[in-house]
């Protein structure tokens, strides 16, 4: 009965003070029973029971002499900085009034005091490394060799950043796997393939981007908003579904648009298990597929309020900018040697060849769709049409992800 009443009271109490070891353990158990997630920070044997009961246990070192030494040094540094700030203000007033005064000796004395305080802090930090760990460190999964409870904030910051990074990596992998499955099934039947150099380049780029994603740093301020607790939450599943649907439409649009440029009388062009032969269909689908892969990194990068934004992760941001630039340079055929290196054929700048003009519009809905696409190609050109589809894919997938986050975060 007492435990039940304590579990009801625990969420409405702000401070529990002067507890015996068994009472600490009972308070943590009451919070657990009320559905809360608990973090216990302790420094001695009397905290062992509570540390074991808590979901997260953190042990710190308790050395009163070193704590007093550190506290005194920090207070001295704060006082000297306050004096220095006051001195700067008074010197500005004297300079405006025209009076002169020498402040070299006070400045030298303040510098000496700061130097002595910093030396005392360094000595205290060094002595902490030689302090033996107690029973609290055995009972808790986390141990900090510091006397401050600031390590609890560090655990929350790093834990949230790690959780968000893990979820976004799973989302990136999930969407990329769905896109690759589309390439290996639906497009493979049309003879669409990727060359060895293309696969190697994409693999290296994706590996580098994954490395840079993990370099995201947590923010110094903890947000009251909680990150998703699982990869299988509604937000993640809905986001992956919508992203794949947009990429599917973009890839299939480019496939229908490029299919009319493939010679149906060439036996080597449409063989699913045949060798790789660069053509318009292979090149266009490769570019839009790689764009979908790059977009997954941009869209699924979480950023604030749990970790630094994409623009603050300089390595990832610059790498993505280079990837977008290379894709559009290849699509517009601005630098032909780059296209040759990636086994990309020059994309057409005119309408479809003569062997496919008469076939369009005679095969039902698919041909009517191709007919509308060819009208658009005649108006703006194939290369520009491909770039428009790539831009629309990027815009739609970005806006949809922002909409899902705003709705789910409520």
C-alpha positions as CSV (number, residue, x, y, z in Angstrom):
1,X,0.0,0.0,0.0
2,X,2.8,2.4,0.9
3,X,4.6,1.7,-2.4
4,X,1.3,2.4,-4.3
5,X,0.8,5.7,-2.5
6,X,4.4,6.7,-3.1
7,X,4.0,5.9,-6.8
8,X,1.0,8.3,-6.9
9,X,2.8,11.0,-5.0
10,X,6.2,10.8,-6.8
11,X,5.2,12.7,-10.0
12,X,3.9,15.7,-8.1
13,X,6.9,16.1,-5.7
14,X,9.8,18.3,-6.9
15,X,12.5,17.6,-4.3
16,X,13.3,14.5,-2.2
17,X,15.9,15.3,0.4
18,X,17.8,13.6,3.3
19,X,16.8,10.0,2.4
20,X,18.3,6.8,3.7
21,X,19.6,4.4,1.1
22,X,16.5,2.2,1.2
23,X,14.3,5.3,0.8
24,X,16.3,6.4,-2.2
25,X,15.7,3.0,-3.8
26,X,12.0,3.3,-3.0
27,X,11.7,6.7,-4.6
28,X,13.3,5.5,-7.8
29,X,11.1,2.4,-7.8
30,X,8.0,4.7,-7.3
31,X,9.0,6.8,-10.3
32,X,9.5,3.6,-12.4
33,X,6.1,2.3,-11.3
34,X,4.4,5.6,-12.4
35,X,5.7,5.2,-15.9
36,X,8.6,7.6,-15.7
37,X,12.1,7.0,-17.1
38,X,14.6,7.6,-14.3
39,X,18.2,8.7,-14.2
40,X,20.1,8.4,-10.8
41,X,23.4,10.0,-10.1
42,X,25.3,8.9,-7.0
43,X,28.8,9.0,-5.5
44,X,28.8,6.4,-2.7
45,X,27.8,3.1,-1.3
46,X,24.5,4.5,0.0
47,X,23.4,5.1,-3.6
48,X,24.0,1.6,-4.9
49,X,20.4,0.4,-4.5
50,X,19.0,3.4,-6.3
51,X,21.5,3.2,-9.1
52,X,20.5,-0.3,-9.8
53,X,16.8,0.5,-9.8
54,X,17.1,3.5,-12.2
55,X,16.9,3.1,-15.9
56,X,20.1,5.1,-16.2
57,X,22.7,5.0,-13.5
58,X,25.6,7.5,-13.3
59,X,28.3,7.4,-10.7
60,X,30.6,10.3,-10.0
61,X,33.7,10.7,-7.8
62,X,33.3,12.2,-4.3
63,X,36.5,13.8,-3.0
64,X,35.7,16.8,-0.7
65,X,39.2,18.2,-0.6
66,X,39.5,18.3,-4.4
67,X,35.9,19.7,-4.7
68,X,36.8,22.6,-2.4
69,X,40.0,23.2,-4.3
70,X,38.1,23.3,-7.6
71,X,35.3,25.5,-6.2
72,X,37.8,28.0,-4.8
73,X,39.7,28.2,-8.1
74,X,36.5,28.7,-10.1
75,X,35.3,31.4,-7.7
76,X,38.6,33.2,-8.1
77,X,38.5,33.1,-11.9
78,X,34.9,34.4,-11.9
79,X,35.9,37.3,-9.5
80,X,38.9,38.3,-11.6
81,X,36.8,38.3,-14.8
82,X,34.2,40.5,-13.0
83,X,37.0,42.9,-11.9
84,X,38.4,42.9,-15.4
85,X,35.0,43.8,-16.9
86,X,34.5,46.6,-14.3
87,X,38.0,47.9,-15.1
88,X,37.3,48.0,-18.8
89,X,34.1,50.0,-18.2
90,X,35.8,52.5,-16.0
91,X,38.7,52.9,-18.5
92,X,36.2,53.7,-21.2
93,X,34.7,56.4,-19.0
94,X,38.2,57.9,-18.3
95,X,39.0,57.9,-22.0
96,X,35.9,59.9,-22.7
97,X,36.6,62.4,-20.0
98,X,40.3,62.7,-21.0
99,X,41.9,61.6,-17.7
100,X,44.7,59.1,-17.7
101,X,45.6,56.4,-15.2
102,X,48.0,53.5,-15.2
103,X,46.4,50.1,-14.7
104,X,49.4,47.9,-15.4
105,X,49.9,46.6,-11.9
106,X,46.3,45.6,-11.3
107,X,46.2,43.9,-14.6
108,X,49.4,42.0,-13.8
109,X,48.0,40.9,-10.4
110,X,44.8,39.7,-12.0
111,X,46.7,37.7,-14.6
112,X,48.8,36.1,-11.9
113,X,45.6,35.2,-9.9
114,X,44.0,33.6,-13.0
115,X,47.2,31.7,-13.8
116,X,47.4,30.3,-10.2
117,X,43.7,29.4,-10.3
118,X,44.1,27.6,-13.7
119,X,47.1,25.8,-12.3
120,X,45.1,24.7,-9.3
121,X,42.3,23.4,-11.5
122,X,44.8,21.4,-13.6
123,X,46.3,19.9,-10.5
124,X,42.9,18.9,-9.2
125,X,41.9,17.3,-12.5
126,X,45.2,15.3,-12.5
127,X,44.6,14.1,-9.0
128,X,41.1,12.9,-9.9
129,X,42.6,10.4,-12.3
130,X,44.4,8.7,-9.3
131,X,41.2,8.4,-7.2
132,X,40.0,4.8,-6.9
133,X,36.5,4.1,-8.0
134,X,34.0,3.1,-5.4
135,X,31.0,0.7,-5.2
136,X,28.8,3.2,-7.0
137,X,30.8,2.8,-10.2
138,X,30.2,-1.0,-10.1
139,X,26.4,-0.6,-9.7
140,X,26.0,1.9,-12.6
141,X,26.6,1.6,-16.3
142,X,28.1,5.1,-16.6
143,X,31.0,6.5,-14.5
144,X,32.4,10.0,-14.6
145,X,35.8,10.9,-13.2
146,X,34.5,14.3,-12.2
147,X,32.9,15.7,-9.1
148,X,30.1,17.6,-11.0
149,X,26.7,16.2,-12.1
150,X,27.2,17.9,-15.5
151,X,27.9,14.5,-16.9
152,X,24.1,13.8,-16.6
153,X,23.5,16.5,-19.2
154,X,26.2,15.1,-21.4
155,X,24.6,11.7,-21.3
156,X,21.2,13.1,-22.3
157,X,22.7,15.2,-25.1
158,X,24.8,12.4,-26.5
159,X,22.0,9.9,-26.1
160,X,19.5,12.0,-28.0
161,X,22.0,12.7,-30.7
162,X,22.8,9.0,-31.1
163,X,19.1,8.0,-31.2
164,X,18.3,10.6,-33.8
165,X,21.3,9.6,-35.9
166,X,20.4,5.9,-35.7
167,X,16.8,6.6,-36.8
168,X,17.8,8.8,-39.7
169,X,20.4,6.2,-40.9
170,X,17.7,3.5,-40.8
171,X,15.4,5.8,-42.8
172,X,18.1,6.4,-45.4
173,X,18.8,2.7,-45.7
174,X,15.1,1.9,-45.9
175,X,14.4,4.3,-48.7
176,X,17.6,3.5,-50.6
177,X,16.7,-0.3,-50.4
178,X,13.3,0.4,-51.9
179,X,14.7,2.5,-54.7
180,X,17.3,-0.2,-55.5
181,X,14.6,-2.9,-55.4
182,X,12.7,-0.9,-58.0
183,X,15.9,-0.7,-60.2
184,X,16.5,-4.4,-59.8
185,X,12.9,-5.5,-60.7
186,X,10.8,-3.1,-62.7
187,X,13.7,-1.4,-64.5
188,X,15.7,-4.5,-65.0
189,X,13.0,-6.0,-67.1
190,X,13.5,-3.0,-69.5
191,X,17.2,-3.8,-69.7
192,X,18.2,-0.9,-67.4
193,X,21.6,-1.6,-65.9
194,X,24.5,0.2,-64.2
195,X,28.1,0.1,-65.2
196,X,31.0,-1.0,-63.0
197,X,32.4,2.5,-62.7
198,X,28.9,3.9,-61.9
199,X,28.4,1.3,-59.1
200,X,31.9,2.0,-57.7
201,X,31.4,5.8,-57.7
202,X,27.9,5.6,-56.1
203,X,29.2,3.2,-53.4
204,X,32.1,5.5,-52.5
205,X,29.9,8.5,-52.3
206,X,27.3,6.8,-50.2
207,X,30.0,5.5,-47.8
208,X,31.4,8.9,-47.4
209,X,28.0,10.5,-46.8
210,X,27.2,7.9,-44.1
211,X,30.5,8.7,-42.4
212,X,29.7,12.5,-42.4
213,X,26.2,11.8,-41.1
214,X,27.6,10.3,-38.0
215,X,29.8,13.4,-37.4
216,X,26.7,15.4,-36.3
217,X,27.2,17.0,-32.9
218,X,24.6,17.4,-30.2
219,X,23.4,20.9,-29.2
220,X,24.4,22.4,-25.9
221,X,20.8,23.2,-25.0
222,X,18.4,20.3,-24.4
223,X,15.1,20.7,-26.1
224,X,11.8,19.9,-24.2
225,X,10.6,18.1,-27.3
226,X,11.3,14.3,-27.3
227,X,12.8,12.5,-30.3
228,X,11.1,9.4,-31.7
229,X,11.7,6.5,-29.4
230,X,11.7,3.8,-32.1
231,X,12.4,3.2,-35.8
232,X,9.0,1.6,-36.2
233,X,7.0,4.7,-35.1
234,X,4.3,6.2,-37.2
235,X,6.3,9.2,-38.3
236,X,9.2,7.1,-39.6
237,X,7.0,4.6,-41.5
238,X,4.9,7.3,-43.1
239,X,7.9,9.3,-44.0
240,X,9.6,6.4,-45.8
241,X,6.4,5.5,-47.6
242,X,5.8,9.0,-48.9
243,X,9.5,9.4,-49.9
244,X,9.5,6.2,-51.9
245,X,6.2,7.1,-53.6
246,X,7.7,10.4,-54.8
247,X,10.9,8.7,-56.0
248,X,8.9,6.0,-57.7
249,X,6.9,8.5,-59.7
250,X,10.1,10.4,-60.7
251,X,12.0,7.3,-61.8
252,X,9.1,5.8,-63.7
253,X,8.5,9.2,-65.4
254,X,12.1,9.4,-66.6
255,X,11.9,5.7,-67.7
256,X,8.8,6.3,-69.9
257,X,10.4,9.5,-71.2
258,X,13.6,7.8,-72.1
259,X,12.2,4.6,-73.4
260,X,11.3,6.1,-76.8
261,X,15.0,6.9,-77.4
262,X,16.0,3.2,-77.3
263,X,16.2,1.4,-80.7
264,X,13.8,-1.6,-80.5
265,X,15.6,-3.2,-83.4
266,X,18.9,-3.2,-81.5
267,X,19.1,-6.7,-79.8
268,X,21.8,-5.6,-77.4
269,X,19.9,-2.7,-76.0
270,X,17.0,-4.3,-74.2
271,X,18.4,-7.7,-72.9
272,X,17.9,-7.9,-69.1
273,X,20.9,-10.3,-68.6
274,X,23.1,-8.9,-71.3
275,X,26.2,-6.7,-71.0
276,X,26.0,-3.1,-70.0
277,X,25.6,-0.8,-73.0
278,X,25.4,3.0,-72.3
279,X,22.2,4.5,-73.8
280,X,19.7,7.2,-73.1
281,X,17.5,5.0,-70.9
282,X,20.5,3.8,-68.7
283,X,21.9,7.3,-68.3
284,X,18.7,9.1,-67.4
285,X,17.5,6.4,-65.0
286,X,21.0,6.3,-63.4
287,X,21.0,10.1,-62.8
288,X,17.5,10.2,-61.3
289,X,18.2,7.1,-59.1
290,X,21.4,8.6,-57.7
291,X,19.5,11.9,-57.1
292,X,16.9,10.0,-55.1
293,X,19.8,8.5,-53.0
294,X,21.3,11.9,-52.4
295,X,17.9,13.3,-51.5
296,X,17.5,10.7,-48.8
297,X,20.5,12.1,-46.9
298,X,19.3,15.7,-47.3
299,X,15.6,15.0,-46.3
300,X,16.2,12.6,-43.5
301,X,18.9,14.6,-41.7
302,X,17.1,15.6,-38.5
303,X,19.0,18.6,-37.3
304,X,17.6,20.9,-34.6
305,X,16.4,20.7,-31.9
306,X,18.4,17.5,-31.2
307,X,21.6,18.0,-33.1
308,X,23.3,20.6,-35.3
309,X,21.6,21.5,-38.6
310,X,22.7,20.3,-42.0
311,X,24.4,23.6,-42.8
312,X,26.4,23.3,-39.5
313,X,27.7,19.9,-40.5
314,X,30.2,21.3,-42.9
315,X,31.6,18.0,-44.3
316,X,28.2,16.6,-45.1
317,X,26.8,19.9,-46.4
318,X,29.7,20.5,-48.8
319,X,29.7,16.9,-50.0
320,X,26.0,17.1,-50.8
321,X,26.5,20.3,-52.7
322,X,29.2,18.7,-54.8
323,X,27.0,15.7,-55.5
324,X,24.1,17.9,-56.7
325,X,26.5,19.9,-58.9
326,X,28.0,16.7,-60.5
327,X,24.5,15.3,-61.2
328,X,23.3,18.4,-63.0
329,X,26.6,18.9,-64.8
330,X,26.2,15.3,-66.1
331,X,22.5,15.8,-67.0
332,X,23.3,19.0,-69.0
333,X,26.4,17.4,-70.6
334,X,28.5,20.4,-69.6
335,X,31.7,18.5,-69.1
336,X,31.8,15.5,-71.5
337,X,34.9,13.8,-69.9
338,X,33.0,13.4,-66.6
339,X,30.2,11.7,-68.5
340,X,32.7,9.4,-70.2
341,X,34.3,8.6,-66.8
342,X,30.9,7.6,-65.4
343,X,29.9,5.6,-68.5
344,X,27.1,8.0,-69.4
345,X,26.0,8.5,-73.0
346,X,25.3,12.1,-74.2
347,X,21.6,12.9,-73.7
348,X,19.6,14.0,-76.7
349,X,18.7,17.6,-77.2
350,X,15.9,17.0,-79.8
351,X,12.8,14.9,-80.1
352,X,12.7,11.1,-80.3
353,X,14.3,9.4,-83.3
354,X,12.3,8.5,-86.4
355,X,12.0,4.8,-85.5
356,X,9.8,5.7,-82.5
357,X,7.8,8.7,-83.6
358,X,5.1,6.7,-85.4
359,X,4.7,4.2,-82.5
360,X,3.7,6.8,-79.9
361,X,0.0,7.0,-79.3
362,X,-0.9,3.6,-80.5
363,X,-0.5,1.5,-77.4
364,X,-3.1,2.7,-74.9
365,X,-2.5,4.7,-71.7
366,X,1.3,4.2,-71.6
367,X,1.7,5.6,-75.1
368,X,-0.6,8.6,-74.3
369,X,1.6,9.4,-71.3
370,X,4.7,9.2,-73.5
371,X,3.0,11.4,-76.0
372,X,2.4,14.2,-73.4
373,X,6.0,13.8,-72.3
374,X,7.3,14.1,-75.8
375,X,5.3,17.3,-76.3
376,X,7.0,18.8,-73.2
377,X,10.4,17.6,-74.5
378,X,9.7,19.3,-77.8
379,X,9.0,22.5,-76.0
380,X,12.0,22.6,-73.6
381,X,14.3,19.8,-74.6
382,X,15.2,16.4,-73.1
383,X,18.0,17.6,-70.9
384,X,16.1,20.5,-69.4
385,X,13.1,18.2,-68.9
386,X,15.2,15.7,-67.0
387,X,16.6,18.6,-64.8
388,X,13.0,19.8,-64.1
389,X,12.0,16.3,-63.0
390,X,15.1,16.1,-60.7
391,X,14.2,19.4,-59.2
392,X,10.6,18.5,-58.7
393,X,11.6,15.2,-57.0
394,X,13.8,17.1,-54.6
395,X,11.2,19.8,-53.9
396,X,8.3,17.4,-53.3
397,X,10.2,15.0,-51.1
398,X,11.6,17.9,-49.0
399,X,8.2,19.6,-48.6
400,X,6.5,16.3,-47.7
401,X,9.0,15.5,-45.0
402,X,8.6,18.9,-43.5
403,X,4.8,18.5,-43.5
404,X,5.0,15.1,-41.8
405,X,7.3,16.4,-39.1
406,X,5.2,19.5,-38.4
407,X,2.0,17.3,-38.2
408,X,3.6,14.6,-36.0
409,X,5.4,17.0,-33.7
410,X,2.0,18.8,-33.3
